[in-house]
Every structure is written in C-alpha cells, then in structure tokens.
Amino acid sequence: MSLTPSPKLYTVQEIADALRVHSRTAYRLVKEGKIKGIKVGSQWRIPESSLLEYIDSGWKEGLEKKKGKDGPEQLKLPL
C-alpha cells in the first residue's frame, strides 16, 4: 500500500517565527484569511504552500509598486 505524503503544516507560532512578527499578528493574518489555514479543533494549522503563497504575493505586490520609482528597493508583505 502506498501512502500519499502529507503536506507540511505549521502552527500560528511557527508562522510568526518564519515571518518574524508577533504571534498575534500571525493569528490575525490567518483568521482574516490573508494566510489560508485550516482549523483543527480550536487550533489553526497552515499548509506550507499557503505561507509561500502569502510571501509570494507580497513579493509581487512590492515589485509592481516599485515600477517607475527611484531609490532603494523595499518590499513589504501585505498585512
């Protein structure tokens, strides 16, 4: 029998650590749906793909805003 590998799931605290933000900020991002997660009982679990999608969206948004501007490059994640 072949088992399908399960996706890597993160806790809200692990998301906060990865983004280097406060755990309340990470919780708000998940609760508002900006980072997609699933609720297991009373706790959130966030697939790695959702975290990467959120980071990628901030990267693309930053590049679009930068077009036509001079100065140092600064990219911001959407909060």
N, C-alpha and C positions, 0 to 999 in steps of 0.2 A: 504494500500500500504506500502511495506517495502522498506526503503532506505538503500542502502549499505553505511556503514561508509566510509567517505573519508580518505585517508591517511594523516598523519601529514606532512605538508610541511613547510620547513624552508626557510628563506631568506639567502642571502650570508652573511649578517652581523650576523645573528644568528648562522650560521655555524662557522664563525670566532670566535665568542664568545665561542661556545662549544669547539672548538679546541684550544682556547687561542692563536690565530695567528692574524696577521693584516688582515683587510678586503681585501686588495689587494692580499694577499696570498690565501685566501679562494676563491676569484674570479678566480684567475689563476688556482687553482685546479679544479674548476667547468668547466671553459672554456676549459681546456685541456682534460676534460673527466675523470680525475682521481677520481672525485666525480661526479656521474651521476646526472644530473638535467634536468629540462625542462624549456624552455624559454616561458614566458607568456608576450607577448608584448615585452618590452625592458628589463624586469626583469627576473632573474632566480629564480626558486623555486626548492628546493631539498627535495625529499622524505626522511623521517626518515630512511627508510631501506637502502638508498644509503649512508647516513652518517655512519650508523652502519657497513655496508659492508666495507667502507673505513677504519674505525678504526680496524675492524677485520683483514683486510689484513695487516695492519701494525703490529698487534699483532703476526700473524702467521709468517710474514717475520722476525720479531725480534727473535722469538723462533728458527727458522731454522738457523739463523746466529749464535746464541748463542751455539748451539750444539758443544761440544768439546772444548769450551773456558772456562777458569777460570776467576774469577773476578766478580765484581758486575753486576747484571742484569740491562741492559738498553735497553728499547725497543723504536724504532723510527718509526713514521708514515712515509710512503713514500711521498716525496714532489716533 
